[in-house]
């Protein structure tokens, strides 16, 4: 089981070996499921160049964004995060360039999902879809009124160059979460790929 650095983990499946989705690792989950081969030979923008894309949303209280840039074997990866709250509703937006941080064993367990995937149980809905023209992964925990939307933005001259926007949401419907995500400039974020 992977240790959670932000609080209690959440189980995706019951019985057998659980696949535990942790908040800091959820981005790795979505990218791994959507992209079968990750060969990221590129340089990401520095984390502070991404901050302007995590703007304040009217009616929501927002924390200050946090971010990091990492270099590994000549490749640069960046990720920033900003949390929002409105009453009992909570949203965390993450913008990332490249895939870094998660243990390789965790990624290898998940494999890739086809472009048209749908799974539903009494507890969860998992599907791949399109959102604003981008390949997207959606996961909804029915009983807990929370979920995740991961939007993969690809660009540049190399198709393996990856940028993503992810939204973890609580006490919101999928429709409310999509409406919240509409506040962010996906094309502008994608334009930072180089």
N, C-alpha and C positions, 0 to 999 in steps of 0.2 A: 504494500500500500504506500502511496506517495504521501509525504508529509505536507500538510497545508500550512502555509505561512501567514494566512490571513484569518483563519477561523475554521469552524467545522466544515468538513468535506461533505459532498453530496454524492450519493450513489446513483449511477445510471441504470444498473441492473441488479436484481436480487438473485441470490443463489449463485453457486459456482464462484468464480473469481470476479469480484466487482471491478468495474472500471470507474474509478473515482475521478470526478471532474472537480478540479480545484480552481478557484477564481484566478490565481496567477497563471495557471496553465491552460485556461480555456481557449486562449488564442492559438496555442499550439494544437489543441484538439481540432479546431475548425480548419486550420490550414492543412493539417495532416490529412483530414478527411476529404478535403476538396482537391488537394494537389498530390498526385501520386509520387512525383519525384521532385525533391527540393534541392536544386543546385543553384545556390544564390551567389553568383559571382558578380557582385555589384557593390556600390557604396550608397548607403542610406543618408538622408539628410540628418544633420545633428538634431538632437531632441528638441532644443529650444526653437528651431525653425518650424517645428510642428505645432507648438503651443498656440499660435494664432488661429488654428483650425478648430481648436476646442474652445469655442466661444461660450459665453453665458447664454442661457436660454430664458426668455422672458417668463416670469412666474415661478422659476425654479431657483433654489439656493444652490450655489456651486462652491466646491472647494477649489483651492489653487491646484493647477495641474502639476503632476510630477512626471519626470521622464528620465531616460537614460540612453546613452549611446555606447555601444560596445564594438570593439574591433577584434576580429579573430582571423588569423591567417590571411591578412590583407583585405578582408571583407568587413564592411561596417554595417551594423544593425542598430535600429533605434526603435524605441517604444515610449509612448506617453499615455497618461491616464488622467481622467478628470471625473470626479463624482458629483452627482446632482441629487437634490432631494426636494420633494414637493408634498407636504403632508406625510402620508405613509408611503408614497411612491418613491422609489429609489432607482437611479440609473447610473451606471458607470460606463463611460465611453473610453475605449482604448484605440489608439491609432498606432500601427506598427509598420515597420519596413524591415522585411526579412524575418526569419524564424530563428529565435534563439532562446536559450534558457531551460527548456524542458529536458528531462532525462531522455536519452535516446531510447531506452527500453520502453518508456511510456508511449512514445510516438510509434514504435514498431508494433505495439499491441493494437493500435487503432486502425492501421491500414488506410486505404482510400475508399471513399464512397463514390458511386457513379453520379453523373450529373442530375439524374432524376431518381431520387431516393425518397422513400416515405416509410416510416415505421411508427406504429401507434400501439401503446399498451394502456392499461388502466391508469398509469402514472405519468407517462411521458409521450410526447410527439416529437419525432426527429425527422427533419426533411431537408432536402436541398431544393432551392428555388432560385428565382431571379428577383432582385430588388434594384430598382432604378437602373436596370440594364447590366447589373453585375451579378456574378455567381454568388449565391448566398446560402448559408447554413442556418437553420432555425431549430432551436430546441426549446420545448415548452414543458415545464413541470406543472401538470394540470392541477393537482391538489394544493400545491404551494403558491400558485398564482405568481410564478416567476419564470424567467426564461433567458434566452440568449439569441442574438442575431449576429452572425459574422459575415461581413461583406468582403469579398476578395477583390482587390483592385490590382489588375496586372497592367504592366506598361513597359515603356522603354523598348530598346531594340532586341532585348533578350526576353522571351516569354517566361523565363523562370524568375524574372524580377517581380517581386511580390510586395504589394502594400495592402494593408487591410484596415478595416474599421470594424470594431466589435462593440456590441451593446449588451451588457448584463442588466436585466431589469427585474424589479420586484414590485409586487402589488400593482401590476399593470397588465392589461390585455395585450395580445399581439398587435392589435390595431393601434392602441395607445403607444406602444413601443415604436412601431414604424413611424407614427406621427412625430414622436420625439426625435427619431433619427433623421427625419426630414430637415431638421435644423442645421445639419452639417453638410459642408461643401465637399462631396465625394470627388467631384472632378478636380477641385483645387488640391485636395490631398493627393490624388493620383498624379497631378502635375509635378509633384515633388520628386517623383521617381527619376533617377538619372543613372 
